[in-house]
Amino acid sequence: MSWKLGSSKKHKDAKELGVASRSVTPVPLSRSTTPMPPADIDQRASFRSGTLTIRIYSGRGLALPPGTHVPEVIQKQLDAGPPARTSTSNRESMQRRRYWWLPYVVLEFDKNEILIDALGGDMANPVWNYRADFDVSRTSTISVSSYLRTTQCVQGQDDMGNDLLMARVDLTPGLDAHHISDQWYSATAGGSGSFHLSVTFKPSRNEPLTIEAFDLLKVIGKGSFGKVMQVRKKDTQRVYALKTIRKANIASRPGEITHILAERTVLALVNNPFIVPLKFSFQNPDKLYLVMSFINGGELFYHLQREGKFDEYRSRFYAAELLCALEHLHMFNVVYRDLKPENILLDYTGHIALCDFGLCKLNMSENERTNTFCGTPEYIAPELLESQGYTKTVDWWTLGVLLYEMMTGLPPFYDENVNVMYQRILSDPLQFPPDMPAEAQSVIAQLLQRDPSRRLGANGGEEIKRHPFFSRHIDWHRLMQKKIPPPFKPSVESVLDVANFDQEFTSEAPQDSVVQDSHLSETVQDQFRGFTYNPADEHLSESVTYSNGL
């Protein structure tokens, strides 16, 4: 089962939510009960429910970081100042282009991102005067990033391209009842300057959520159990990805209920900047609904196919963010088991967003083993092929395969014949292209150590972070705070942009189809009890979160 939030434009014969895996993913059905989250980690205190209202008024003293290379065409524009507007038609043209020569900002909370153009001011002191409401389902950070466009904005579009980061500020809002703040915040990353923000939090009434709370915008994927739609929440106007899953379809296949509930459990537990967050989940007698942040920068697979391979800097950046995501999952005794470029999305500004948690294994303590054979053939670790059981270190093998693929364009043991590829994974020596840097060869070779007990990461993610490939180049504290500018920013017009999704789906009329005569028994319905994700209630009663294996 492959549920995806983002499906890149690639092979037309891929029907499972528009995602083309390079080969079939073998997924045996687990008959075990849905595992419970570790009891020693209390996440209840991090859950909050309500509406966060952010007003961004203006900036002052904004400047590019010293030494920033400014393209010649942009430097000429900076020297010349704003374009002259000497006629009515020219003024109308400038208005349509929405002051493209002034810095715009990307306002983000919990991976919900909004691009805001300036209404006036000048390069150092732009005026935005914009208000946005965000749904709060957990403690998260507000980020405000100002950018200078490197290309002229096309009429009606907000193409980010590789625009220049001027300044960025991050703050954690107070989520006390009716909290209000209004002040200037100095930049903590990028160049210099400050932003005038006001932030207000209003607790929610904890009213039940239904499909009627959303406007259905676009279909972005379909599968055998349901579909994924781009939706807009009516009260806050935030855009999300909504998975709809027919209960009858998964109830008829043993083990699929376990996978769905495990995905919901993991998404509700984690709170990491590089993992797609769950905003809400709810249900009716016929369907399950998962509401997650809408990530529309495209799959890493799409970008890797388009460019062939990435340079060392870009590969290391993505690997480092993924390392943090996997380490976070391991902290909750969760093994991901399906790392591949198809399951990695890029957000609005170019950061990683790990998705698709249907193959996660919960309750995996440090030395516990599991035997389920699953994953994607190119990424299968040797211990799975040898049926000797495996631990969390299986995720570090897949990280090594991914890093190799990013830097060369193909997985290290790839063969079109799956059985031949399995033999190569078990016995072929690891070969590197002559131009691969020595540090990269070293970290990949240690991650692709066939003996799991000797594999880099066998003693935890910190072991990998200390390898020179990462430690000499990555400031892990700044990385976790997303203060390191991504090496690439996807070209995205706006938060509504679906250009990176297959037109086969986006051209379809979005609707929540009616399910007739499902008549599921009380026994089956009882398996879904606790699926609904209400953050305010979850921190009041642990039984709501963890009952029936949740």
C-alpha positions in Angstrom: 0.0 0.0 0.0 1.5 3.3 -1.0 -0.4 6.4 0.2 1.2 9.6 -1.1 0.6 13.3 -0.4 2.5 14.4 -3.5 2.7 12.6 -6.9 5.2 13.9 -9.4 4.6 14.1 -13.1 6.1 10.9 -14.3 5.0 7.5 -15.6 1.4 7.5 -16.9 0.9 3.8 -16.1 1.2 4.4 -12.3 -2.3 4.3 -10.8 -1.7 3.9 -7.1 -2.2 7.5 -6.1 -0.3 8.6 -9.1 3.0 7.3 -7.7 5.4 5.3 -9.9 7.6 3.0 -7.9 10.5 1.8 -9.9 9.5 -1.8 -9.1 6.7 -3.5 -7.1 6.8 -3.0 -3.4 6.2 -6.4 -1.7 4.0 -5.8 1.4 2.9 -8.9 3.2 -0.1 -8.5 5.5 0.6 -8.4 9.1 -1.8 -10.2 11.4 -0.5 -8.7 14.6 -2.5 -6.3 16.7 -2.0 -2.6 16.2 1.0 -1.7 18.4 0.9 1.0 21.0 3.2 4.0 21.3 5.9 3.7 24.0 4.5 4.5 27.4 7.6 6.3 28.6 7.2 9.2 26.1 4.4 11.6 27.0 3.4 13.7 24.0 0.2 14.9 25.4 1.6 18.2 26.7 2.7 19.1 23.1 -0.9 18.9 21.8 -2.9 22.2 21.5 -6.1 22.9 19.7 -7.3 26.3 18.4 -6.7 29.0 15.9 -3.5 31.0 15.6 -3.9 34.4 13.9 -0.8 36.0 12.6 -0.6 39.5 11.2 2.6 40.5 9.4 2.7 44.3 8.9 6.1 45.2 7.5 9.8 44.8 7.6 12.7 47.2 8.3 16.4 47.2 7.6 16.2 44.1 5.5 19.4 43.3 3.7 21.0 40.3 1.9 23.7 38.3 3.8 27.2 39.7 3.2 28.8 38.0 0.2 25.6 37.0 -1.4 26.0 36.6 -5.1 23.4 38.7 -6.8 22.7 38.0 -10.5 23.6 40.9 -12.7 20.0 41.4 -13.9 18.9 41.7 -10.2 21.8 44.0 -9.3 20.8 46.4 -12.1 17.2 46.4 -10.8 18.5 47.1 -7.2 20.6 50.0 -8.5 17.8 51.4 -10.6 15.2 51.2 -7.9 11.5 50.4 -8.6 10.3 50.6 -12.2 8.9 53.9 -13.3 5.2 54.1 -13.6 4.3 57.0 -15.9 1.0 55.9 -17.4 -2.2 54.4 -16.3 -1.5 51.2 -18.3 1.9 51.0 -16.6 0.4 51.4 -13.2 -2.1 48.7 -13.9 0.7 46.5 -15.1 2.7 47.1 -11.9 -0.4 46.3 -9.8 -0.9 43.0 -11.7 2.7 42.1 -11.0 2.2 42.9 -7.3 5.5 44.8 -6.7 7.6 41.9 -7.8 10.8 43.9 -7.3 10.1 44.1 -3.5 10.9 41.3 -1.0 8.1 38.8 -0.5 7.7 36.7 2.6 6.9 33.0 3.2 4.9 32.7 6.4 4.9 29.2 7.9 3.3 27.4 10.8 3.5 23.6 11.2 4.4 23.2 7.5 1.5 25.3 6.3 3.1 27.9 4.1 1.8 31.1 2.6 3.6 33.4 0.0 2.8 37.1 0.6 3.7 39.8 -1.8 4.5 43.3 -0.7 2.0 46.1 -1.1 4.5 48.9 -1.0 7.5 50.3 0.8 11.0 49.9 -0.5 13.6 47.1 -0.7 14.8 47.5 2.9 11.4 48.4 4.4 8.6 46.5 2.6 5.0 46.6 3.6 2.9 43.5 3.6 -0.2 44.1 5.8 -1.4 40.5 5.7 -3.5 38.4 8.1 -3.6 34.6 8.2 -5.3 32.1 10.4 -3.7 28.7 11.2 -5.2 25.6 12.7 -3.2 24.5 15.7 -3.0 20.8 16.5 0.4 20.8 18.3 3.2 23.0 19.5 5.1 24.3 16.5 7.2 27.3 15.3 6.3 30.3 13.3 8.8 31.1 10.6 8.9 34.3 8.5 11.3 34.3 5.6 11.8 37.2 3.2 13.1 36.6 -0.3 14.2 38.7 -3.2 13.2 37.3 -6.6 15.9 36.4 -9.0 13.6 36.5 -12.0 10.8 38.8 -12.9 7.5 37.6 -11.6 5.3 36.4 -14.5 1.9 38.0 -14.5 -0.3 36.2 -12.1 2.4 33.8 -10.8 4.6 33.6 -7.7 7.4 31.5 -9.1 10.0 31.2 -6.3 12.7 29.5 -8.4 16.0 30.0 -6.6 15.2 33.3 -5.0 17.6 34.9 -2.5 16.9 34.6 1.2 17.2 38.1 2.8 16.2 37.4 6.4 14.4 34.9 8.5 13.0 34.8 12.0 11.6 31.8 14.0 9.5 32.1 17.1 7.4 29.7 19.2 4.0 31.3 19.9 2.4 31.2 23.3 -0.6 28.9 23.2 -2.3 30.1 26.3 -5.9 31.1 26.1 -6.4 34.3 24.2 -2.6 35.0 24.1 -1.7 38.2 22.2 1.7 39.6 21.3 2.6 42.6 19.0 6.2 43.4 18.5 9.2 43.6 16.2 11.3 40.4 15.8 14.9 40.6 14.7 16.2 38.2 12.0 17.9 35.0 13.3 19.1 33.7 9.9 20.0 35.1 6.5 21.0 38.7 6.4 19.7 41.4 8.7 16.5 43.2 9.5 13.3 42.7 11.5 9.6 41.9 11.1 6.6 43.5 12.7 4.2 40.7 13.7 1.2 40.3 15.9 0.2 36.9 17.1 -3.1 35.8 18.7 -4.2 32.4 19.9 -7.8 31.4 20.5 -8.6 27.9 21.8 -11.1 25.8 19.8 -14.5 24.6 21.0 -13.6 21.0 20.2 -16.5 20.6 17.9 -16.6 17.4 15.8 -14.9 17.7 12.4 -16.7 16.6 9.2 -16.1 16.7 5.5 -18.4 19.6 5.3 -15.8 21.7 7.0 -13.7 21.7 3.8 -13.9 23.0 0.2 -12.8 20.3 -2.1 -10.3 21.8 -4.7 -8.4 19.2 -6.6 -7.9 15.4 -6.8 -4.2 14.8 -6.5 -4.1 11.0 -6.3 -6.1 7.9 -6.3 -5.7 4.3 -5.0 -7.6 1.1 -4.5 -8.8 2.2 -1.0 -9.7 5.8 -1.7 -8.2 9.1 -3.0 -6.3 12.2 -1.9 -7.6 15.7 -2.5 -6.3 19.2 -2.1 -8.8 20.9 0.2 -9.3 24.3 1.9 -10.6 24.4 5.5 -13.5 26.9 5.4 -13.0 28.7 8.6 -9.2 29.3 8.5 -8.8 29.1 4.7 -5.8 26.9 5.1 -5.0 24.4 2.3 -4.4 20.7 3.2 -4.1 17.2 1.7 -7.1 15.1 2.6 -7.0 11.3 2.4 -10.3 9.5 2.1 -10.2 5.8 2.8 -13.2 3.5 2.4 -13.6 1.3 5.5 -15.1 -1.5 3.6 -12.2 -1.7 1.2 -9.6 -2.0 3.9 -11.7 -4.2 6.2 -11.9 -6.8 3.4 -8.1 -7.2 3.4 -6.5 -8.6 6.6 -3.8 -6.4 7.9 -4.8 -3.2 6.1 -6.6 -1.8 9.1 -3.4 -2.3 11.1 -1.4 -0.4 8.5 -3.9 2.5 8.5 -4.1 2.8 12.2 -0.3 2.5 12.5 0.1 5.4 10.1 -2.4 7.5 12.0 -0.7 6.7 15.3 2.8 7.6 14.0 1.6 10.9 12.4 -0.1 11.9 15.7 3.0 11.1 17.8 5.7 12.8 15.8 6.6 16.5 15.8 9.6 17.1 13.6 10.3 19.8 11.0 11.1 17.2 8.3 8.0 15.0 8.7 4.6 15.7 7.2 2.4 16.5 10.2 -1.1 15.2 10.8 -3.5 18.1 11.4 -6.8 16.2 11.9 -8.4 12.8 11.5 -12.0 12.0 11.6 -14.5 9.4 10.4 -18.1 8.5 9.5 -19.7 5.1 9.3 -18.3 4.5 5.8 -15.0 6.4 5.6 -11.8 7.4 7.3 -10.3 10.9 6.7 -6.7 12.0 7.3 -5.9 15.7 7.0 -2.2 16.6 6.6 -0.2 19.6 5.4 -0.3 20.0 1.7 3.3 19.8 0.4 3.5 20.8 -3.3 7.2 21.2 -4.1 7.3 17.7 -5.8 8.8 14.4 -4.8 12.5 14.0 -4.6 12.1 11.2 -7.1 10.8 13.7 -9.7 13.7 16.2 -9.1 16.3 13.4 -9.2 14.9 12.0 -12.4 14.9 15.5 -14.0 18.4 16.4 -13.0 20.0 12.9 -13.1 21.9 13.3 -9.9 22.7 15.9 -7.2 26.0 17.4 -6.2 27.6 16.6 -2.9 26.3 19.6 -1.0 22.7 19.1 -2.0 22.9 15.3 -1.3 24.3 15.9 2.1 21.7 18.5 2.9 18.8 16.1 2.1 20.5 13.2 3.8 21.1 15.3 7.0 17.4 16.3 7.2 16.3 12.7 6.6 18.7 11.5 9.3 17.0 13.9 11.7 13.5 12.6 10.7 14.5 8.9 11.0 16.2 9.6 14.4 13.0 11.2 15.6 11.0 8.2 14.6 13.5 5.8 16.3 13.1 7.8 19.5 9.4 6.7 19.5 10.5 3.1 18.8 9.2 3.4 15.2 11.0 1.9 12.3 10.2 3.6 9.0 11.2 0.7 6.6 10.3 2.4 3.3 12.8 5.2 2.7 13.0 6.1 -1.1 12.8 9.2 -3.2 9.1 8.6 -3.9 8.3 9.0 -0.2 10.2 12.3 0.2 8.6 15.6 -0.7 10.1 19.1 -1.0 8.2 21.9 0.7 7.7 25.4 -0.5 11.1 26.6 0.4 13.1 23.4 -0.4 13.2 21.5 2.9 12.5 17.7 3.2 9.0 16.4 4.2 9.0 12.7 4.8 5.6 11.1 4.1 3.8 7.7 3.7 4.0 5.9 7.0 1.9 2.8 6.1 4.9 0.4 6.4 6.1 1.7 9.8 6.7 -0.8 12.6 5.9 0.4 16.1 7.1 -0.8 19.5 10.6 -1.6 18.1 12.9 -1.1 21.1 16.7 -0.9 20.6 17.4 -4.6 20.3 14.0 -5.9 19.2 13.7 -7.7 15.9 10.9 -8.1 13.4 10.7 -10.4 10.4 8.1 -8.8 8.1 9.5 -8.7 4.5 8.6 -5.3 3.1 10.0 -2.3 1.3 11.2 -1.5 -2.2 13.5 -4.0 -3.9 16.3 -1.5 -4.6 16.4 -0.5 -1.0 16.0 -3.9 0.7 18.6 -4.6 3.3 20.5 -7.9 3.2 19.2 -9.0 6.6 15.7 -9.0 5.2 16.8 -11.2 2.3 18.5 -13.6 4.6 15.3 -13.8 6.8 17.4 -13.3 10.0 15.2 -10.6 11.5 16.1 -7.0 11.6 16.2 -4.0 13.9 16.1 -0.2 13.6 19.4 -0.3 11.7 17.5 -1.3 8.6 16.6 2.4 8.2 20.3 3.3 8.1 20.9 0.9 5.2 18.2 2.6 3.2 19.7 6.0 4.0 23.0 4.8 2.6 21.2 3.5 -0.6 19.4 6.9 -1.0 22.6 8.9 -0.5 24.4 6.8 -3.1 21.5 7.2 -5.5 21.3 11.0 -5.0 25.1 11.3 -5.8 25.2 8.9 -8.8 21.7 8.6 -10.2 21.1 4.9 -9.5 21.0 2.7 -6.3 24.3 0.9 -5.7 23.1 -2.7 -6.5 20.5 -1.9 -9.2 19.5 -4.4 -11.8 16.3 -4.6 -13.9 16.0 -8.3 -12.8 14.8 -8.2 -9.2 16.3 -11.6 -8.3 19.7 -10.6 -9.7 19.5 -7.4 -7.8 18.8 -9.3 -4.5 21.9 -11.4 -5.2 23.9 -8.3 -5.8 22.7 -6.8 -2.5 23.9 -9.9 -0.7 27.3 -10.4 -2.3 28.5 -7.8 -4.8 31.3 -5.5 -3.7 30.3 -1.8 -3.4 31.6 0.2 -6.3 32.0 3.9 -6.4 32.5 6.3 -9.4 36.0 7.7 -9.4 34.8 11.3 -8.9 32.9 10.6 -5.7 34.6 12.4 -2.7 36.4 10.2 -0.2 34.2 11.3 2.7 31.0 10.4 0.8 32.5 7.0 -0.1 33.3 6.4 3.6 29.9 7.2 5.0 28.1 5.3 2.3 30.3 2.2 2.8 29.7 2.3 6.5 25.9 2.7 6.1 25.9 -0.2 3.6 27.7 -2.5 6.0 26.0 -5.9 5.5 26.5 -6.8 9.1 23.8 -4.8 11.0 25.7 -4.9 14.2 28.7 -3.2 12.6 26.7 -0.8 10.4 27.1 2.9 11.0 24.1 3.9 13.2 24.0 0.6 15.1 24.6 2.7 18.2 22.1 5.4 17.2 21.8 8.4 14.8 24.4 10.4 16.7 27.0 8.0 15.4 26.2 8.9 11.9 26.1 12.6 12.7 29.7 12.4 14.0 31.0 11.0 10.7 33.2 13.6 8.9 30.9 13.7 5.9 28.3 15.3 8.1 30.2 16.7 11.1 32.6 18.9 9.1 29.8 20.6 7.2 26.5 20.4 9.1 25.6 22.5 12.2 22.9 20.2 13.5 21.3 22.8 15.8 20.9 25.2 12.9 19.7 22.4 10.7 16.9 21.4 13.1 15.8 25.0 13.3 15.7 25.2 9.5 18.2 28.0 9.6 20.4 26.5 6.8 19.0 27.7 3.5 18.1 24.8 1.2 20.4 24.4 -1.8 17.3 24.3 -4.1 13.9 25.9 -4.0 11.2 24.3 -6.1 9.4 26.5 -8.6 5.9 26.8 -7.0 3.4 29.4 -8.0 1.4 29.4 -4.8 0.1 27.2 -2.0 -2.7 26.2 -4.5 -0.2 25.0 -7.2 -0.7 21.4 -8.3 1.7 21.4 -11.2 3.8 18.7 -9.6 0.8 16.3 -9.5 -0.4 14.1 -12.3 -2.9 15.8 -14.6 -4.7 12.5 -14.8 -5.9 13.2 -11.3 -6.0 17.0 -11.1 -8.3 17.2 -14.1 -10.9 15.1 -12.3 -13.8 16.8 -10.4 -13.1 16.7 -6.7 -16.0 15.1 -4.7 -16.5 13.0 -1.6 -18.2 10.0 -3.3 -21.2 8.4 -1.6 -20.7 4.9 -0.3 -23.9 2.9 -0.4 -24.8 -0.2 1.6 -21.4 -0.8 3.3 -23.2 -2.2 6.4 -20.1 -2.8 8.4 -20.6 -4.9 11.5 -20.1 -3.4 15.0 -17.1 -5.6 15.4 -15.4 -4.0 12.3 -16.5 -0.5 13.3 -15.0 -1.1 16.8 -11.6 -1.5 15.2 -11.7 2.1 14.1 -12.6 3.5 17.6 -10.1 6.1 18.6 -9.1 7.0 15.0 -10.5 10.5 15.3 -7.6 12.9 16.2 -8.8 15.7 18.5 -5.6 17.2 20.1 -7.5 19.0 22.8 -9.1 15.8 24.1 -6.0 13.7 23.6 -4.0 15.6 26.2 -6.9 15.2 28.6 -7.3 11.4 28.4 -4.6 9.0 27.3 -7.3 6.3 26.6 -8.6 8.4 23.7 -5.2 8.3 22.0 -4.1 4.8 22.8 -7.3 2.7 23.2 -7.7 -0.3 20.9 -4.0 -0.2 20.0 -3.9 3.5 19.1 
